[in-house]
Amino acid sequence: MILLDENIPHNLRWALSGFDAVTVQYRGWSGLKNGELLDAAEFAGFTVFITGDKTLEYEQNLSEHKIAIISLSAPHWPLVKNHVVEITEAVSKARPGSFTRIDCGRFVRMRSRPDSPA
């Protein structure tokens, strides 16, 4: 079973249709912090956690967890959709306690240009 973090686009759930994937929101776990969320996920039987949190591996002692973690560099669907095959392969190869980072590119928000003087 795959758990998608709050910051992951829900479209990824449909793209992973060959797997049993649910969102943190669906489980009612919105707002749980990373350590609590990983504990709840493992207790509920999830085997893979997909997140866009770039600092999770530094903030948590992942050796204490059996859940496999896949971290996406940019959790924005326009970027993620181009890496569904790579994400699917990572899910298939995930092992208990493993950590995999997938580079989906980088989302850059366009700055609006200031109005030019009239």
C-alpha positions in Angstrom: 0.0 0.0 0.0 1.2 3.5 -0.9 0.6 6.6 1.1 0.8 10.0 -0.8 1.9 12.9 1.4 -0.2 16.1 1.6 2.1 17.9 -0.8 1.8 15.3 -3.6 -0.7 16.0 -6.4 -3.7 13.7 -6.3 -3.3 12.9 -10.0 -0.4 10.7 -9.0 -2.8 8.4 -7.3 -4.6 7.8 -10.6 -1.3 7.4 -12.4 -0.3 4.6 -10.0 -3.5 2.7 -10.7 -1.7 -0.6 -10.6 -1.1 -0.1 -6.9 -3.3 0.5 -3.8 -2.5 4.2 -3.2 -4.3 6.7 -0.9 -3.7 10.2 0.2 -2.9 11.5 3.7 -6.1 13.6 3.4 -8.2 10.5 2.6 -6.9 8.8 5.7 -7.7 11.8 7.8 -4.1 12.3 8.7 -3.7 15.9 7.5 -1.6 17.9 9.9 0.4 15.0 11.3 4.0 15.8 11.5 6.6 13.6 9.7 7.5 11.3 12.6 3.9 10.8 13.7 2.8 10.3 10.1 5.5 7.7 9.4 4.5 5.9 12.6 0.8 6.0 11.7 1.5 4.8 8.1 3.6 1.9 9.3 1.1 0.9 11.9 -1.7 0.9 9.2 0.4 -1.4 7.0 1.6 1.1 4.4 4.8 -0.1 2.7 5.7 3.0 0.6 5.4 6.7 1.4 5.7 9.3 -1.4 6.5 12.8 -0.4 7.8 16.1 -1.8 9.5 17.0 1.5 13.1 17.6 0.6 14.3 17.6 4.2 12.6 14.4 5.5 15.7 12.3 5.3 17.6 14.9 7.5 14.8 15.5 10.0 13.9 11.9 10.8 16.0 8.9 11.8 14.8 6.8 8.9 16.7 3.7 10.2 14.0 3.4 12.8 11.3 3.0 10.1 10.5 0.0 7.9 8.4 2.0 5.4 10.1 2.8 2.1 10.3 6.5 1.3 10.3 8.0 -2.2 11.0 11.8 -2.3 10.1 13.8 -5.3 12.2 16.9 -6.0 9.2 18.9 -7.1 5.6 17.9 -6.1 3.9 19.8 -8.9 1.8 17.8 -11.4 3.1 19.5 -14.5 6.6 18.2 -13.6 5.6 14.9 -11.8 3.5 13.6 -14.7 6.6 13.4 -16.9 8.2 11.0 -14.3 5.4 8.6 -13.6 7.3 5.7 -15.2 10.3 6.4 -13.0 8.1 6.7 -9.9 6.3 3.5 -10.7 9.6 1.7 -11.1 10.8 3.1 -7.7 7.6 1.9 -6.0 8.1 -1.6 -7.6 11.7 -1.7 -6.4 11.1 -0.2 -2.9 12.3 -2.2 0.0 11.6 -1.8 3.7 13.5 1.2 5.1 14.8 2.3 1.7 15.0 6.0 0.6 14.8 7.0 -3.0 15.0 10.5 -4.4 13.5 11.2 -7.8 14.5 14.3 -9.7 11.4 15.6 -11.3 13.0 19.0 -12.1 12.4 22.2 -10.3 9.2 24.3 -10.1 9.9 28.0 -10.5 7.1 30.4 -9.9 7.0 33.2 -12.5 7.3 36.6 -11.0 4.8 39.2 -12.3 6.4 42.1 -14.0 5.7 45.5 -12.4 3.4 47.7 -14.4 5.3 49.9 -16.7 4.7 53.7 -16.2 2.1 55.1 -18.5 
